[in-house]
């Protein structure tokens, strides 16, 4: 979903996949570099802006009916300032 107010745009992306914690437990194949790259860029650009870009990762959103005690799903929430400079 995408919403906004006077200062920020809010983006929420949700899926019903394995989830971050389960993927780590089963050693799911992937570079896992995307999350780190996003957070590194956020740190670089936030240093140059008063209002900060924020990223929140949530895992294990839904209880798994097939595997009691297990959960699945991931939500990524982005808070993006409307007046944000991407200049280095």
Residue frames as a rotation matrix with the C-alpha (Angstrom) as fourth column:
UNK 1
0.581 0.814 0.000 0.00
0.814 -0.581 0.000 0.00
0.000 0.000 -1.000 0.00
UNK 2
-0.619 -0.707 0.342 1.06
0.694 -0.696 -0.183 3.61
0.368 0.124 0.922 -0.49
UNK 3
0.637 0.742 -0.208 -0.17
0.760 -0.562 0.326 6.50
0.126 -0.366 -0.922 1.65
UNK 4
-0.442 -0.812 0.381 1.13
0.666 -0.582 -0.466 9.98
0.600 0.047 0.799 2.37
UNK 5
0.518 0.501 -0.693 0.80
0.790 -0.590 0.164 13.01
-0.327 -0.633 -0.702 4.55
UNK 6
0.979 -0.075 -0.191 2.27
-0.121 -0.962 -0.245 16.49
-0.165 0.263 -0.951 4.35
UNK 7
0.364 -0.931 -0.014 5.89
-0.864 -0.344 0.369 15.41
-0.348 -0.122 -0.929 4.88
UNK 8
-0.594 -0.649 0.475 6.19
-0.531 0.760 0.374 11.70
-0.604 -0.030 -0.797 4.10
UNK 9
0.188 0.551 -0.813 5.21
-0.853 0.501 0.142 8.90
0.486 0.667 0.564 1.73
UNK 10
-0.202 -0.164 0.966 4.59
-0.751 0.658 -0.045 5.53
-0.628 -0.735 -0.256 3.39
UNK 11
0.066 0.144 -0.987 5.04
-0.823 0.567 0.027 2.31
0.564 0.811 0.156 1.43
UNK 12
-0.073 -0.036 0.997 4.17
-0.732 0.681 -0.029 -1.10
-0.678 -0.732 -0.075 2.89
UNK 13
-0.050 -0.053 -0.997 5.10
-0.824 0.567 0.011 -4.25
0.565 0.822 -0.072 0.97
UNK 14
-0.077 0.118 0.990 3.86
-0.803 0.582 -0.131 -7.56
-0.591 -0.805 0.050 2.35
UNK 15
-0.166 0.057 -0.984 4.17
-0.764 0.624 0.165 -11.13
0.623 0.780 -0.061 1.13
UNK 16
0.655 0.488 0.577 3.18
-0.738 0.578 0.348 -14.59
-0.164 -0.654 0.739 2.31
UNK 17
0.318 -0.656 -0.685 6.49
-0.362 0.584 -0.727 -16.33
0.877 0.479 -0.052 1.60
UNK 18
0.173 -0.329 -0.928 8.64
0.633 0.759 -0.151 -18.22
0.754 -0.562 0.339 4.09
UNK 19
0.990 0.101 0.100 9.63
-0.002 -0.694 0.720 -15.10
0.143 -0.713 -0.686 5.99
UNK 20
0.373 -0.914 0.160 13.08
-0.682 -0.388 -0.620 -13.85
0.629 0.122 -0.768 6.89
UNK 21
-0.023 -0.434 0.901 13.59
-0.951 0.288 0.115 -15.98
-0.310 -0.854 -0.419 9.99
UNK 22
0.664 0.291 0.688 12.42
-0.135 0.953 -0.272 -19.23
-0.735 0.088 0.672 8.38
UNK 23
0.926 -0.361 -0.116 14.53
-0.111 0.033 -0.993 -18.58
0.362 0.932 -0.009 5.27
UNK 24
0.110 -0.925 0.365 17.58
-0.905 -0.244 -0.347 -18.20
0.410 -0.292 -0.864 7.51
UNK 25
0.126 -0.010 0.992 16.78
-0.738 0.668 0.100 -21.40
-0.663 -0.744 0.077 9.42
UNK 26
0.738 0.207 0.643 16.41
0.182 0.855 -0.485 -23.49
-0.650 0.475 0.593 6.26
UNK 27
-0.267 -0.946 -0.184 19.45
0.125 -0.224 0.967 -21.78
-0.955 0.235 0.178 4.72
UNK 28
0.722 0.618 0.310 17.48
0.448 -0.077 -0.890 -20.50
-0.526 0.782 -0.333 1.74
UNK 29
-0.242 -0.852 0.465 19.76
0.930 -0.067 0.362 -19.65
-0.277 0.520 0.808 -1.15
UNK 30
0.804 0.395 0.444 20.15
0.516 -0.835 -0.190 -15.96
0.296 0.382 -0.875 -1.86
UNK 31
-0.121 -0.923 0.367 22.79
0.493 -0.376 -0.785 -13.28
0.862 0.086 0.500 -1.68
UNK 32
0.444 0.413 -0.795 21.03
0.896 -0.215 0.388 -11.43
-0.010 -0.885 -0.466 1.16
UNK 33
-0.642 -0.764 -0.065 22.77
0.756 -0.645 0.115 -8.33
-0.130 0.024 0.991 -0.13
UNK 34
-0.246 0.620 0.745 19.62
0.513 -0.568 0.643 -6.41
0.822 0.540 -0.179 -1.06
UNK 35
0.755 0.552 -0.354 18.59
0.559 -0.261 0.787 -5.70
0.342 -0.792 -0.505 2.52
UNK 36
0.167 -0.793 -0.586 22.12
0.808 -0.230 0.542 -4.66
-0.564 -0.564 0.602 3.51
UNK 37
-0.664 -0.415 0.622 22.48
0.727 -0.552 0.408 -2.44
0.174 0.723 0.668 0.44
UNK 38
0.200 0.834 0.514 19.17
0.498 -0.539 0.679 -0.71
0.844 0.120 -0.523 1.16
UNK 39
0.831 0.117 -0.543 20.16
0.554 -0.254 0.793 0.00
-0.045 -0.960 -0.276 4.76
UNK 40
-0.195 -0.967 -0.163 23.65
0.855 -0.249 0.454 1.19
-0.480 -0.051 0.876 3.73
UNK 41
-0.530 0.066 0.846 22.18
0.624 -0.645 0.441 3.63
0.575 0.761 0.301 1.21
UNK 42
0.589 0.807 0.035 19.67
0.506 -0.402 0.763 4.83
0.630 -0.432 -0.645 3.76
UNK 43
0.504 -0.486 -0.714 22.51
0.744 -0.176 0.645 5.59
-0.439 -0.856 0.273 6.20
UNK 44
-0.563 -0.767 0.307 24.51
0.807 -0.431 0.404 7.51
-0.177 0.475 0.862 3.55
UNK 45
-0.397 0.465 0.791 21.59
0.449 -0.653 0.610 9.65
0.800 0.597 0.050 2.37
UNK 46
0.646 0.668 -0.369 20.11
0.635 -0.202 0.745 10.20
0.423 -0.716 -0.555 5.85
UNK 47
-0.052 -0.760 -0.648 23.39
0.909 -0.304 0.284 11.83
-0.413 -0.574 0.707 6.90
UNK 48
-0.917 -0.333 0.218 22.64
0.398 -0.767 0.504 14.57
-0.001 0.549 0.836 4.36
UNK 49
-0.319 0.890 0.326 18.96
0.118 -0.304 0.945 15.11
0.940 0.340 -0.008 5.19
UNK 50
-0.703 0.150 0.695 17.08
-0.681 -0.424 -0.597 16.55
0.205 -0.893 0.400 8.16
UNK 51
0.367 0.855 0.366 14.08
-0.863 0.460 -0.210 14.27
-0.348 -0.239 0.907 7.72
UNK 52
-0.583 -0.753 0.305 15.12
-0.660 0.658 0.362 10.63
-0.474 0.010 -0.881 7.65
UNK 53
0.071 0.459 -0.886 14.23
-0.755 0.606 0.253 7.75
0.652 0.650 0.389 5.33
UNK 54
-0.333 -0.139 0.933 13.28
-0.838 0.497 -0.225 4.75
-0.433 -0.856 -0.282 7.48
UNK 55
-0.124 0.243 -0.962 13.00
-0.610 0.746 0.267 1.05
0.782 0.620 0.056 6.66
UNK 56
-0.221 0.126 0.967 11.41
-0.885 0.391 -0.253 -1.53
-0.410 -0.912 0.025 8.94
UNK 57
-0.465 0.020 -0.885 11.49
-0.506 0.814 0.285 -5.30
0.727 0.580 -0.369 8.32
UNK 58
-0.105 0.478 0.872 8.99
-0.901 0.324 -0.287 -7.61
-0.420 -0.816 0.397 10.02
UNK 59
-0.643 -0.139 -0.753 8.92
-0.506 0.815 0.282 -11.37
0.574 0.563 -0.595 9.68
UNK 60
-0.878 0.307 -0.367 6.67
0.440 0.820 -0.365 -14.21
0.189 -0.482 -0.856 10.86
UNK 61
-0.788 0.592 0.171 3.42
-0.585 -0.805 0.092 -12.33
0.193 -0.028 0.981 10.25
UNK 62
0.231 0.954 -0.193 1.04
-0.895 0.286 0.343 -15.29
0.382 0.093 0.919 10.05
UNK 63
-0.149 -0.237 0.960 0.82
-0.661 0.746 0.081 -18.54
-0.735 -0.623 -0.268 12.03
UNK 64
-0.604 -0.146 -0.784 1.37
-0.738 0.475 0.480 -21.54
0.302 0.868 -0.394 9.76
UNK 65
0.343 0.845 0.410 -1.65
-0.927 0.374 0.004 -23.88
-0.150 -0.382 0.912 9.99
UNK 66
0.739 -0.088 -0.668 0.38
-0.263 0.875 -0.407 -26.81
0.620 0.477 0.623 8.59
UNK 67
-0.122 -0.866 -0.485 3.32
0.520 0.360 -0.775 -26.46
0.846 -0.346 0.406 10.99
UNK 68
0.853 0.505 -0.131 2.25
0.356 -0.382 0.853 -25.56
0.381 -0.774 -0.506 14.56
UNK 69
0.547 -0.639 -0.540 4.66
0.489 -0.280 0.826 -23.14
-0.680 -0.716 0.159 16.17
UNK 70
-0.555 -0.713 0.428 5.90
0.761 -0.228 0.608 -21.90
-0.336 0.663 0.669 12.78
UNK 71
0.424 0.631 -0.650 5.02
0.196 -0.764 -0.614 -18.61
-0.884 0.133 -0.448 11.08
UNK 72
-0.265 -0.471 0.842 5.51
0.941 0.066 0.333 -17.12
-0.212 0.880 0.425 7.64
UNK 73
0.666 0.541 0.513 5.32
0.695 -0.701 -0.164 -13.83
0.271 0.466 -0.842 5.75
UNK 74
-0.455 -0.820 -0.347 7.35
0.858 -0.508 0.075 -10.64
-0.238 -0.263 0.935 5.57
UNK 75
0.783 0.604 0.150 6.43
0.622 -0.767 -0.157 -6.96
0.020 0.216 -0.976 5.69
UNK 76
-0.489 -0.872 0.009 8.75
0.872 -0.489 0.039 -4.14
-0.030 0.027 0.999 4.64
UNK 77
0.692 0.697 -0.188 7.66
0.703 -0.710 -0.041 -0.62
-0.162 -0.104 -0.981 5.61
UNK 78
-0.439 -0.804 0.400 9.33
0.869 -0.494 -0.038 2.42
0.228 0.331 0.916 4.07
UNK 79
0.633 0.499 -0.592 8.95
0.589 -0.807 -0.051 5.99
-0.502 -0.316 -0.805 5.28
UNK 80
-0.250 -0.691 0.678 10.20
0.966 -0.227 0.125 8.37
0.068 0.686 0.724 2.61
UNK 81
-0.173 0.153 -0.973 10.44
0.352 -0.913 -0.206 12.13
-0.920 -0.379 0.104 3.19
UNK 82
0.712 0.516 0.476 8.88
0.628 -0.166 -0.760 14.12
-0.314 0.840 -0.442 0.35
UNK 83
0.870 -0.489 0.066 11.68
-0.413 -0.794 -0.447 16.70
0.271 0.362 -0.892 0.38
UNK 84
0.667 -0.629 0.399 14.62
0.097 0.604 0.791 14.30
-0.738 -0.489 0.465 0.38
UNK 85
0.528 -0.567 -0.633 17.89
-0.843 -0.440 -0.310 14.91
-0.103 0.697 -0.710 -1.39
UNK 86
0.894 -0.240 0.379 19.64
0.253 0.967 0.016 11.99
-0.370 0.082 0.925 -3.09
UNK 87
0.701 -0.701 0.133 22.70
-0.250 -0.415 -0.875 14.09
0.668 0.580 -0.466 -3.98
UNK 88
0.656 -0.556 -0.510 26.04
0.749 0.563 0.349 12.96
0.093 -0.611 0.786 -2.60
